[in-house]
Amino acid sequence: MRKLIYIGITIIVLLMVFVLMGKKSVHHEIIIDATSDQVWEVLINMEKYPEWNPVMQLLEGEVKEGNKVKYQFTQDENNISEIRAIVKQVIPNKLLNQKGGVPLVLTFNHKYILEPNEGQTKLMIHEDYRGIGVNFWNPKPVEQAYKRLNKALKLRTEKIYK
């Protein structure tokens, strides 16, 4: 009986170590030749996403603080999934922050960050991941998807405003 208790405690400790060590991030940034309010206008107009966005499509919900939303995420042609999130923070022309996932298993904290710079905007997509599942997962394909998204957003915004 004592041996089973020690085994149980060991398993719990190992799981906690995996949870605490399970941290990864993806990041991509791009300079867009438009003001931050112009970039924001394109980014936040999710009804128009099917016209230009190859990565994310809003399926349900409205992007307002506190709301639940559901997206179709196209990582690549072979990996399409539905992702649910909660809109945590919206600062017009600066930040859109959404979080989701399964606690302790795999969670994400997704941010679009806009930084104005002399008539241009640096747009960053940054996403932090936590949980046990992170230890067994390669985030590089997601980072490549965000690179495609940023390029598409740049093309769309510059086409409209330049």
N, C-alpha and C positions, 0 to 999 in steps of 0.2 A: 504494500500500500504506500509506504513511504517513497519507494522508487517511482511510482506513478505520479506522486505529488512533485517530486524533483523534475521529472520529465515534463510535466505540465507547466511548471514554473519556467523551465528552460525554453520551452516553445513560446510562451508568452513574452519572455525577454527578447528572444530572437525576432519575433514579430514586431515588437516595439522598436528594436534597432532598425529593422527594415523600413518601418514607417518614418522614423526620424531621419534616416539616411536617404530616403527616397525623395530627392530633389533634382529637378532638371528645368531648364528654361530654353525657350526659343526666342530669337530676336531678329527682326529685319527692319531696316530703315531705308528711306528713299527721300530725295529732294524733289518736290513738286513745284513747278513754276506757276504758282498761284498763291493767293493769300490763304491764311488758315480758315477764314470764314467761307471761302469758295470750296476748299477741300472738305470742310465740315459738311457743307450743303450736299455734296455728292455722297459722302460717307454715310450720312444719316438718312438719306432718301432711299430706304430699302425697297420701296415699290419698284424702283428702276434697276435694282440689282440684276434681274435677268438679262438686261440689255448689255451689261458689261462685266459683271463679277463672275469669274470662273470658279470661285472657291466657296463662297457663302451665299445662301439664299434663306431669307427669313420665311419660315413656314407658319409660325403661330406667334401671336403676341405683338405687343407694341414696345418699342425701345424707349422706355421711361423708367426712371429710378424706382426700384422695388418690384417691377414687373417680371414675370416669368416669360421667357421666349424659347422658341425652338427653331433651330437652323438645320438646313441640309449642308453638310461640310463635305466638299469634294477634295480629298487629299490628293488623289490622282485618279486616272480613269478606272482603276480597279478597286479603289477604296472610297466609297461614298457612305456617309453615316449621318444619323440624326443626333444632334447635340442639344441638350437642354441647358439653359443658363438662367441666372437671375441678374438683372441689370442693377449693379451696385452703385454706380456713380456716373452722372452725365454732367460734364462741364462744357457747354457749347464752345466750339472752336478750339478746345484744348484736350478733352479726355472723354473716352467712352470705356468704362470698366465693367466687365461681366465675369461672373464666377459660376462654376458648376462642377459636376463630377460626382463621384461616390466617395464620401468621407472615409479616410484611412486607406482606401484602395487606390484611387486616382482622382485628384481634384485639379482644377485649373483656375487660374486667375489671369484673364485675358484683358489686355489694354491696347487701345489705339491712343497714341499720344501725339499731339500736334504741337510743333514749336515754330512760331513765325520767325522769319529772318529776311528782312529787306525785300518784301514782296514775294518771297518764296516761303515754302513750308517744309520743314522736316517732319515726315510722318514715320512714326515708329509703331510697329506691332510687336508687343512683348507679351509673352505668356509664361507664367511659372506653373510648374506641376509639382504635386506632392503626393505621397502615398506609397504603399507597398508595390503597386504595379509599375511605378516609375523605374524601379530597379531592373525590370525585364523588358524595357521599351526603348526604342530608338526614336528620338524626336526629330531627326533630320528630315524625313519626308514632310512633316508638318511645317518645318521651317521653309522648305522649298515651296509649299503651297502658299504660305504667307508672302513669300517673295513674288509669286505670280499675282497674288491679290494686290500687293502694293504697286506692281508695274501696271496692272489694269486700271487701278484707281488713278495713277499718274496720267495715263493716256486719256482716260475719260475726262478728268478735270481739265487738263490742258486743252483738250479738244473743245470743251464748252467755253472756257474762259480766255483762250488766246487766239 
